[in-house]
């Protein structure tokens, strides 16, 4: 099958990497809207239009399944897009449910972009899980900008995170949700900051499990093709970043 994956940039590669691990026998079309990243700093209307353009593009490329590998784009666009297309559209949401289970009655800290945290969809998720009294949130949209700019340096990222968490007592948390697909690219810094025993949770595995519900056949020639805002990937620097994230043997 041909699986289309959409993200504002490089974050969705964390989902693609899990796909290649669990479902390597398929054809993948990866759409990075790097020209318009980050989505988390834009209006809901702007994110919807950009996401729809990406879906339209992948539909024209004959994708059988669309994966919106971006929590922000999912919250802003997935519901409306499912009303407009016949093919499966799989979205993402912060992995709060597994994080609550793993926290073992301790508090959960959800990190995401500011737009994701402000959306009614996220508020409804917290309410549906009866997690209002156990959940704290912090917006880390700048991590998306770091990732898209190739900034992974400890000297830059660690001070940013320490400042962002300065008002939180990190000892009270049992789990931390990486509620943006870019954030697992910085997992090592989260692990350094939070006390031992705090579980770091992201949604890639859950998303791939959802994809498995829709795949029906394998591809004759499995492959991965990359597009940047509607054009074939031609930027050598960006390709090197992609290879560093996925592993050069993957592509």
Backbone torsions as a table, in degrees:
resi	resn	phi	psi	omega
1	UNK	NA	159.5	179.6
2	UNK	-105.5	115.3	-174.0
3	UNK	-110.4	119.1	178.1
4	UNK	-95.1	130.9	-179.2
5	UNK	-121.1	128.9	-176.6
6	UNK	-116.9	136.8	169.2
7	UNK	-150.0	164.1	176.3
8	UNK	-67.2	-16.1	-179.8
9	UNK	-174.7	-117.8	-173.3
10	UNK	-89.6	-14.7	-174.0
11	UNK	-58.6	-40.1	-178.7
12	UNK	-64.1	-11.8	176.0
13	UNK	-62.9	-26.3	177.1
14	UNK	-66.9	-30.3	175.1
15	UNK	-78.5	-44.1	177.9
16	UNK	-58.5	-40.1	180.0
17	UNK	-60.3	-41.8	177.9
18	UNK	-69.0	-35.3	176.0
19	UNK	-62.0	-46.1	-178.8
20	UNK	-65.6	-27.2	177.9
21	UNK	-74.6	-43.8	-173.9
22	UNK	-97.8	-27.7	-176.3
23	UNK	-131.9	62.1	-173.5
24	UNK	-74.0	-11.0	-171.4
25	UNK	-90.3	17.0	-177.4
26	UNK	-115.9	167.2	175.4
27	UNK	-95.3	132.4	-177.7
28	UNK	-119.4	136.7	172.4
29	UNK	-115.9	113.2	-177.7
30	UNK	-105.0	121.9	-178.5
31	UNK	-110.0	107.3	176.6
32	UNK	-101.3	116.7	179.9
33	UNK	-89.6	55.6	-173.1
34	UNK	-63.1	-26.3	179.8
35	UNK	-65.8	-19.4	-175.6
36	UNK	-120.0	7.2	178.5
37	UNK	-73.8	149.3	0.5
38	UNK	-89.5	149.3	176.6
39	UNK	-74.0	-30.9	-172.6
40	UNK	-63.7	-14.3	179.0
41	UNK	-100.6	3.3	-177.0
42	UNK	-101.3	171.6	176.1
43	UNK	-75.4	160.8	177.8
44	UNK	-60.4	-40.3	-178.6
45	UNK	-64.0	-41.7	179.6
46	UNK	-65.2	-42.0	179.9
47	UNK	-65.2	-39.1	177.8
48	UNK	-59.9	-47.6	-178.1
49	UNK	-62.5	-41.9	179.8
50	UNK	-66.8	-40.8	-179.9
51	UNK	-67.7	-41.0	177.7
52	UNK	-62.3	-40.3	177.8
53	UNK	-61.1	-39.5	179.1
54	UNK	-67.9	-41.9	178.0
55	UNK	-62.9	-45.5	178.2
56	UNK	-55.8	-43.2	-179.1
57	UNK	-61.8	-46.7	-177.2
58	UNK	-71.6	-31.2	174.7
59	UNK	-63.7	-40.5	176.8
60	UNK	-64.0	-28.3	176.9
61	UNK	-85.0	8.0	174.1
62	UNK	69.1	36.4	173.1
63	UNK	-65.3	139.8	178.3
64	UNK	-89.9	-27.5	-179.3
65	UNK	-137.8	140.1	174.0
66	UNK	-112.8	129.5	175.4
67	UNK	-114.3	115.9	174.5
68	UNK	-86.9	91.0	-173.6
69	UNK	-85.3	50.7	-176.1
70	UNK	-152.7	118.2	-179.6
71	UNK	-61.9	-39.5	-178.6
72	UNK	-64.8	-47.5	179.7
73	UNK	-65.8	-36.5	177.4
74	UNK	-60.9	-48.1	-176.8
75	UNK	-66.2	-30.9	-176.3
76	UNK	-88.4	-24.1	-167.1
77	UNK	-134.2	-23.3	-167.8
78	UNK	-59.5	-45.4	-176.3
79	UNK	-60.7	-46.2	179.6
80	UNK	-67.8	-39.0	-178.5
81	UNK	-66.1	-35.2	178.8
82	UNK	-64.5	-23.3	177.9
83	UNK	-79.1	-13.0	-173.3
84	UNK	-107.9	-11.8	-175.3
85	UNK	-130.1	150.5	179.3
86	UNK	-88.2	-21.8	-177.6
87	UNK	-81.0	158.7	179.4
88	UNK	-63.5	134.1	173.7
89	UNK	-121.3	111.0	-176.2
90	UNK	-101.0	126.7	179.7
91	UNK	-109.1	-173.3	178.9
92	UNK	-132.4	154.7	171.1
93	UNK	-144.1	156.0	178.6
94	UNK	-52.4	135.3	-172.6
95	UNK	-77.6	60.4	-175.8
96	UNK	-71.8	-39.1	-177.4
97	UNK	-60.1	-53.5	177.3
98	UNK	-64.5	-31.5	179.5
99	UNK	-64.9	-38.2	177.8
100	UNK	-63.4	-40.5	179.2
101	UNK	-65.9	-41.9	-177.6
102	UNK	-73.8	-23.1	-178.3
103	UNK	-73.3	-19.3	176.8
104	UNK	53.8	54.6	175.4
105	UNK	71.3	9.1	171.1
106	UNK	-93.3	177.3	-176.7
107	UNK	-76.4	156.7	177.8
108	UNK	-118.7	133.5	176.0
109	UNK	-108.0	120.1	179.8
110	UNK	-100.1	122.9	174.2
111	UNK	-108.4	138.8	-179.0
112	UNK	-165.0	-177.4	172.4
113	UNK	-75.2	160.5	-179.1
114	UNK	-62.9	-37.8	-178.9
115	UNK	-65.7	-42.0	177.5
116	UNK	-58.6	-44.9	-177.3
117	UNK	-69.2	-25.9	-178.7
118	UNK	-85.2	-15.7	-174.7
119	UNK	-72.9	146.8	177.8
120	UNK	-60.9	-32.4	-179.6
121	UNK	-57.3	-41.7	179.8
122	UNK	-71.1	-39.3	177.1
123	UNK	-61.1	-40.0	178.7
124	UNK	-65.8	-36.3	178.5
125	UNK	-62.7	-46.6	179.1
126	UNK	-60.8	-43.5	-179.0
127	UNK	-64.9	-43.4	-177.6
128	UNK	-63.9	-27.6	179.8
129	UNK	-95.4	3.7	-179.0
130	UNK	52.1	46.2	-172.2
131	UNK	-111.6	10.6	-176.5
132	UNK	-57.3	-39.6	-175.9
133	UNK	-80.8	-7.4	-176.7
134	UNK	-116.1	-2.1	-169.9
135	UNK	-115.4	132.1	170.4
136	UNK	-118.6	156.1	-175.1
137	UNK	-133.9	149.8	174.8
138	UNK	-147.2	132.3	179.0
139	UNK	-86.2	130.5	-178.0
140	UNK	-130.6	46.3	-177.0
141	UNK	-56.2	-31.2	-178.2
142	UNK	-61.5	-24.0	177.3
143	UNK	-63.3	-32.5	177.1
144	UNK	-63.8	-45.1	178.9
145	UNK	-61.5	-42.2	177.3
146	UNK	-57.8	-49.1	-176.7
147	UNK	-62.3	-44.1	-178.2
148	UNK	-68.2	-24.5	179.4
149	UNK	-93.4	0.0	-179.5
150	UNK	75.1	25.4	-179.1
151	UNK	-97.9	103.0	179.0
152	UNK	-123.5	10.1	-175.8
153	UNK	-64.5	135.8	177.2
154	UNK	-59.4	-35.5	-177.5
155	UNK	-66.2	-22.3	179.7
156	UNK	-99.5	-49.7	-171.3
157	UNK	-72.0	-43.3	-175.8
158	UNK	-62.9	-47.3	176.7
159	UNK	-60.9	-37.0	177.2
160	UNK	-60.0	-47.8	-178.8
161	UNK	-66.9	-40.0	-179.7
162	UNK	-63.7	-37.1	176.0
163	UNK	-67.4	-42.2	-179.2
164	UNK	-63.2	-33.3	-177.6
165	UNK	-97.9	7.8	-172.8
166	UNK	-59.7	-32.0	-177.4
167	UNK	-91.0	5.2	-178.5
168	UNK	-107.9	140.6	172.7
169	UNK	-86.8	98.1	-172.1
170	UNK	-67.3	-15.3	-178.2
171	UNK	-73.9	-13.0	-176.1
172	UNK	-90.4	-4.1	-173.8
173	UNK	-96.6	140.8	174.7
174	UNK	-97.8	-24.7	179.5
175	UNK	-152.8	157.4	177.9
176	UNK	-128.8	130.3	179.7
177	UNK	-97.1	124.9	171.8
178	UNK	-89.5	89.4	-169.5
179	UNK	-90.0	27.5	173.8
180	UNK	-145.8	137.3	-175.4
181	UNK	-67.0	-16.1	174.3
182	UNK	-73.5	-28.7	-168.9
183	UNK	-66.0	-33.8	177.0
184	UNK	-60.7	-17.8	175.8
185	UNK	-65.9	-15.7	-179.5
186	UNK	-115.8	20.6	-174.8
187	UNK	-53.9	-40.2	-176.5
188	UNK	-58.6	-31.8	-179.2
189	UNK	-77.6	-36.0	173.5
190	UNK	-61.9	-43.3	-179.6
191	UNK	-64.1	-31.6	179.4
192	UNK	-72.5	-35.8	-174.6
193	UNK	-80.2	-41.0	-174.3
194	UNK	-84.8	148.7	-178.6
195	UNK	-61.0	155.0	176.6
196	UNK	-57.3	138.9	-180.0
197	UNK	100.1	-18.5	176.0
198	UNK	-75.5	127.5	-175.7
199	UNK	-89.8	129.8	177.6
200	UNK	-96.4	124.2	-172.6
201	UNK	-122.7	134.2	170.5
202	UNK	-131.3	174.1	-169.9
203	UNK	-100.2	8.8	-173.6
204	UNK	-63.8	-46.2	-177.4
205	UNK	-63.9	-43.5	178.8
206	UNK	-62.0	-37.5	179.3
207	UNK	-66.2	-43.1	179.0
208	UNK	-64.9	-37.4	176.0
209	UNK	-61.3	-35.8	177.0
210	UNK	-68.5	-40.6	178.0
211	UNK	-59.3	-39.0	-178.0
212	UNK	-58.6	-25.4	-179.4
213	UNK	-69.8	-17.8	-174.6
214	UNK	-111.9	-17.6	-178.1
215	UNK	-74.9	137.4	-176.3
216	UNK	-124.2	-21.2	-178.7
217	UNK	-152.6	162.0	-179.8
218	UNK	-94.2	165.6	180.0
219	UNK	-88.4	148.0	177.1
220	UNK	-65.3	-35.5	-178.4
221	UNK	-137.5	84.6	-178.8
222	UNK	-55.0	140.7	-177.2
223	UNK	-163.4	168.2	173.2
224	UNK	-129.8	126.9	176.8
225	UNK	-120.5	134.0	-176.0
226	UNK	-109.2	139.0	174.9
227	UNK	-128.3	146.6	177.2
228	UNK	-121.0	109.4	178.9
229	UNK	49.1	44.0	173.6
230	UNK	92.5	1.5	179.4
231	UNK	-124.2	149.4	176.5
232	UNK	-57.5	141.9	179.5
233	UNK	-62.7	123.0	-180.0
234	UNK	-128.6	-6.8	-176.5
235	UNK	-82.0	114.0	-177.0
236	UNK	-65.4	-36.5	178.9
237	UNK	-63.6	-44.0	179.6
238	UNK	-66.1	-40.2	177.6
239	UNK	-60.9	-38.9	178.0
240	UNK	-64.3	-38.3	176.6
241	UNK	-63.9	-42.8	179.1
242	UNK	-61.5	-44.0	179.3
243	UNK	-64.6	-36.8	178.3
244	UNK	-64.5	-36.1	-178.5
245	UNK	-77.0	-45.4	-175.3
246	UNK	-82.8	-26.4	-169.2
247	UNK	96.2	130.3	-173.1
248	UNK	-64.4	-25.5	179.7
249	UNK	-72.5	-18.4	-176.4
250	UNK	-74.5	-27.8	-176.1
251	UNK	-130.8	NA	NA
